């Protein structure tokens, strides 16, 4: 792929959190669906329908796309912190669809990353950072707060399709009160229920954003609150908490930082969307008894 100038670059690269889309479809109001052998496939069908809608969305103008899945849900983070999110308590019928969801996505002719030791968020973040110079814009399709840390100007943005929200760097500042690079520090302090990060007691979002909006990182916040150049309610108490629980906060930040150094394990050409492979896709529909999806694709290979 040429790196010559703007005219040589594809307009957009779309990166999809497949696990999020699968979970969203599972808990949606879509009707229950089962395969001829009785397997629950509601989430898988919802995922495919969502991806086809994305491919057909003229406003999104998809030309290059990759989808990342967590399989298993657990990663190295669970070894560092037992309370981190896991598959415990997840509906077995949903977990059982993870492998099939990857197969279904590949059936659409899309590039799939299966993430084992790392998370889908890591793969999406690394790919966004590494390939952003080759496109006009990277659009990361997930509302996950973690991914806000790699948002850069309008070159790398987050898209919440369900709410119709696009979050660029200015929007990250408006939503969280900190720069994208400070998102891991922010989540370390306030916690993230979705990932099982408890945060530090007594430090709310406003306090954390005030401090990190000014200082950027946990290390840069002076230990002595009298040296703070911003006003924080209960400053002495907050400073004591930061000092007493410093190692805890640093661990939480380690867990929320995404591995942008990873090799994307795909080139931009690998992510080119050339259309749905007709024979393969129709065979998949036949196998699962999905007659209503047979004619859904508008872009055949």
C-alpha positions as MATLAB code, in Angstrom:
seq = 'XXXXXXXXXXXXXXXXXXXXXXXXXXXXXXXXXXXXXXXXXXXXXXXXXXXXXXXXXXXXXXXXXXXXXXXXXXXXXXXXXXXXXXXXXXXXXXXXXXXXXXXXXXXXXXXXXXXXXXXXXXXXXXXXXXXXXXXXXXXXXXXXXXXXXXXXXXXXXXXXXXXXXXXXXXXXXXXXXXXXXXXXXXXXXXXXXXXXXXXXXXXXXXXXXXXXXXXXXXXXXXXXXXXXXXXXXXXXXXXXXXXXXXXXXXXXXXXXXXXXXXXXXXXXXXXXXXXXXXXXXXXXXXXXXXXXXXXXXXXXX';
ca = [
       0.000    0.000    0.000;
       1.404    3.340   -1.009;
       2.257    5.868    1.686;
       2.825    8.662   -0.784;
       0.166   11.245   -0.011;
      -3.398   11.744    1.158;
      -4.737   10.863   -2.270;
      -3.033    7.472   -2.023;
      -4.602    6.587    1.322;
      -7.944    4.816    1.765;
     -10.463    7.074    3.401;
     -11.233    4.904    6.422;
     -10.267    1.798    8.362;
     -13.050    0.295   10.472;
     -12.158   -1.812   13.505;
     -14.921   -3.753   15.251;
     -15.027   -5.245   18.756;
     -16.664   -8.527   17.785;
     -17.120   -9.681   21.383;
     -19.018   -6.525   22.245;
     -21.216   -6.889   19.162;
     -21.901  -10.536   20.005;
     -22.873   -9.696   23.599;
     -25.020   -6.789   22.414;
     -26.899   -9.063   20.019;
     -27.383  -11.705   22.725;
     -29.023   -9.240   25.110;
     -31.017   -7.430   22.414;
     -34.748   -7.760   21.853;
     -34.127   -9.823   18.740;
     -36.212  -13.025   18.659;
     -34.603  -16.257   19.809;
     -32.921  -18.282   17.073;
     -31.736  -21.863   17.061;
     -29.830  -23.923   14.509;
     -31.363  -27.124   13.076;
     -29.420  -29.080   15.716;
     -30.965  -27.015   18.508;
     -27.996  -24.725   19.263;
     -28.730  -21.168   20.352;
     -27.503  -18.873   17.558;
     -29.367  -15.656   18.378;
     -26.186  -13.694   19.138;
     -24.385  -15.023   16.058;
     -27.259  -14.101   13.755;
     -27.440  -10.660   15.348;
     -23.705  -10.169   14.867;
     -23.886  -11.085   11.175;
     -26.881   -8.820   10.639;
     -25.031   -5.959   12.331;
     -21.901   -6.458   10.218;
     -23.923   -6.645    7.003;
     -25.676   -3.406    7.962;
     -22.287   -1.801    8.511;
     -20.999   -2.991    5.155;
     -24.109   -1.592    3.464;
     -23.986    1.751    5.305;
     -23.181    4.339    2.634;
     -22.323    6.957    5.261;
     -19.668    4.699    6.787;
     -18.248    3.873    3.351;
     -16.467    0.708    4.499;
     -13.468   -0.317    2.392;
     -11.143   -1.836    5.025;
     -12.336   -3.640    8.129;
     -11.147   -6.035   10.832;
     -13.023   -7.736   13.672;
     -11.428   -8.864   16.951;
     -12.814  -11.441   19.379;
     -11.898  -12.468   22.911;
     -11.626  -16.251   23.002;
     -11.435  -17.085   25.794;
     -12.749  -14.096   27.742;
      -9.836  -14.401   30.182;
      -6.422  -12.851   29.421;
      -3.104  -12.160   31.147;
      -4.908   -9.515   33.191;
      -6.769  -12.180   35.136;
      -3.418  -13.495   36.360;
      -2.411  -10.032   37.557;
      -5.727   -9.299   39.269;
      -8.230  -12.042   40.231;
     -11.112   -9.577   40.234;
     -10.684   -8.731   36.570;
     -13.584   -9.548   34.235;
     -13.918  -13.195   33.331;
     -16.357  -15.675   31.830;
     -17.757  -16.446   35.278;
     -21.460  -15.745   35.302;
     -21.716  -15.338   31.526;
     -24.587  -17.247   29.928;
     -23.111  -20.559   28.660;
     -25.297  -20.252   25.559;
     -23.478  -17.022   24.735;
     -19.994  -18.360   25.468;
     -20.735  -21.355   23.261;
     -21.199  -19.010   20.288;
     -17.747  -17.392   20.396;
     -16.135  -19.865   18.015;
     -19.103  -19.847   15.673;
     -19.110  -16.053   15.684;
     -15.546  -16.029   14.374;
     -16.492  -18.504   11.657;
     -19.544  -16.449   10.715;
     -17.507  -13.244   10.481;
     -14.910  -14.908    8.267;
     -17.767  -16.220    6.117;
     -18.556  -12.589    5.314;
     -15.075  -12.260    3.848;
     -13.841  -10.129    6.760;
     -10.516  -10.322    8.571;
     -10.795  -11.911   12.020;
      -8.421  -11.720   14.970;
      -8.810  -14.317   17.694;
      -7.327  -12.904   20.908;
      -6.173  -15.363   23.546;
      -3.539  -14.001   25.964;
      -4.401  -10.434   25.029;
      -7.827   -8.839   24.658;
      -9.709   -7.677   21.599;
      -9.246   -4.114   22.899;
      -5.463   -4.558   22.745;
      -5.605   -5.778   19.158;
      -7.915   -2.959   18.079;
      -5.781   -0.319   19.808;
      -2.517   -1.591   18.334;
      -3.968   -1.846   14.848;
      -5.434    1.652   15.072;
      -2.121    3.170   16.145;
       0.051    1.268   13.672;
      -2.150    1.631   10.598;
      -3.523    5.134   11.154;
      -0.765    6.724    9.008;
      -2.033    4.685    6.053;
      -5.619    5.948    6.096;
      -7.411    9.232    6.511;
      -9.289    8.014    9.578;
      -9.509    4.942   11.816;
     -12.977    4.313   13.243;
     -13.057    2.000   16.270;
     -16.583    0.673   16.624;
     -17.149    0.204   20.352;
     -18.311    2.414   23.240;
     -15.719    0.841   25.570;
     -14.059    3.586   27.634;
     -10.682    1.801   27.375;
     -10.392    2.550   23.660;
     -10.697    6.300   24.284;
      -6.997    6.217   25.212;
      -5.930    5.824   21.572;
      -8.229    8.481   20.137;
      -6.092   11.066   18.319;
      -7.521   14.263   16.898;
      -9.917   13.178   14.195;
      -7.458   10.615   12.816;
      -8.489    7.887   15.316;
     -12.053    8.104   16.636;
     -14.526    5.926   18.498;
     -17.959    5.187   17.083;
     -20.916    4.077   19.206;
     -23.249    2.781   16.513;
     -26.104    2.102   18.916;
     -26.225    5.747   20.021;
     -24.994    7.333   16.809;
     -22.085    8.982   18.632;
     -18.633    9.670   17.161;
     -15.978   10.586   19.734;
     -12.860   12.423   18.563;
     -10.155   13.869   20.825;
     -12.153   16.977   21.704;
     -15.113   14.771   22.602;
     -12.896   12.668   24.884;
     -11.941   15.838   26.754;
     -15.597   16.871   26.977;
     -16.791   13.438   28.146;
     -14.023   12.541   30.609;
     -12.280   15.818   31.401;
      -8.844   14.426   30.510;
      -6.692   13.820   27.447;
      -6.901   10.395   25.778;
      -3.463    9.452   27.146;
      -4.786    9.950   30.694;
      -7.732    7.554   30.335;
      -5.874    4.605   31.965;
      -4.953    6.801   34.953;
      -8.554    8.004   35.192;
      -9.986    4.492   35.129;
      -7.419    3.404   37.719;
      -8.835    5.989   40.119;
     -12.566    5.844   39.405;
     -12.768    2.189   38.376;
     -14.452    0.459   35.469;
     -17.297   -1.916   36.338;
     -17.241   -3.471   32.868;
     -13.686   -4.736   33.444;
     -13.903   -5.414   37.166;
     -11.618   -2.510   38.117;
     -12.772   -1.196   41.522;
     -10.848    2.091   41.538;
      -9.832    3.865   44.746;
     -12.401    4.561   47.466;
     -13.565    8.122   47.898;
     -12.223    9.403   44.569;
     -14.988   10.274   42.145;
     -14.912   11.115   38.465;
     -14.876   14.881   39.021;
     -11.948   14.768   41.445;
      -9.958   12.371   39.270;
     -10.592   14.431   36.134;
      -9.605   17.651   37.885;
      -6.266   16.214   38.976;
      -5.460   14.321   35.786;
      -6.707   17.108   33.551;
      -4.040   19.246   35.201;
      -1.204   16.759   35.776;
      -1.815   14.030   33.202;
      -0.509   11.009   35.119;
      -0.668    9.563   38.620;
       3.057   10.103   39.107;
       2.831   13.781   38.233;
       0.299   14.590   40.964;
       2.238   16.149   43.901;
       1.986   14.159   47.131;
       1.460   17.357   49.100;
      -2.036   18.714   48.330;
      -0.835   22.209   49.275;
       1.182   22.108   46.060;
      -1.819   21.301   43.882;
      -2.585   24.027   41.367;
      -6.237   22.944   41.148;
      -8.958   22.966   43.773;
     -10.213   19.579   44.925;
     -12.819   19.013   47.595;
     -11.357   17.057   50.509;
      -7.866   17.466   49.064;
      -6.049   16.186   52.163;
      -8.142   13.017   52.276;
      -7.701   12.426   48.535;
      -3.935   12.937   48.818;
      -3.773   10.429   51.686;
      -5.650    7.875   49.606;
      -3.356    8.394   46.630;
      -0.312    7.867   48.828;
      -1.640    4.892   50.795;
      -3.014    3.091   47.740;
      -0.392    4.073   45.186;
       0.617    0.520   44.263;
      -3.036   -0.450   43.930;
      -3.664    2.463   41.588;
      -0.611    1.619   39.493;
      -1.835   -1.972   39.149;
      -5.244   -0.807   37.993;
      -3.592    1.481   35.468;
      -1.487   -1.413   34.187;
      -4.680   -3.371   33.636;
      -6.426   -0.565   31.784;
      -3.515    0.358   29.519;
      -3.859   -1.193   26.091;
      -0.946   -2.864   24.331;
      -0.460   -0.446   21.454;
       3.061   -1.802   20.885;
       1.736   -5.090   19.501;
       2.202   -5.993   15.870;
      -1.215   -5.708   14.169;
      -0.617   -9.105   12.538;
      -2.368   -7.742    9.460;
      -1.552   -5.252    6.748;
      -4.000   -2.740    5.391;
      -4.327   -4.916    2.295;
      -5.309   -7.841    4.548;
      -8.194   -5.729    5.831;
      -9.537   -4.752    2.403;
     -13.232   -5.539    1.978;
     -13.792   -7.204   -1.377;
     -17.339   -8.448   -0.844;
     -19.098  -11.461    0.669;
     -17.935  -14.798   -0.826;
     -21.255  -15.992   -2.260;
     -20.783  -19.768   -2.216;
     -19.248  -19.864    1.254;
     -21.831  -17.526    2.744;
     -24.817  -19.326    1.227;
     -23.484  -22.657    2.506;
     -23.249  -21.153    5.998;
     -26.837  -19.896    5.780;
     -27.985  -23.331    4.629;
     -26.179  -25.081    7.472;
     -27.835  -22.900   10.107;
     -31.224  -22.691    8.430;
     -31.024  -18.937    7.861;
     -33.057  -18.507    4.719;
     -33.944  -14.899    5.520;
     -30.262  -13.893    5.504;
     -29.419  -15.437    2.140;
     -30.176  -12.327    0.142;
     -29.055   -9.731    2.692;
     -25.542   -9.030    1.333;
     -25.414   -6.206   -1.190;
     -21.676   -6.522   -1.875;
     -20.691   -9.909   -3.237;
     -17.098  -10.876   -3.939;
];
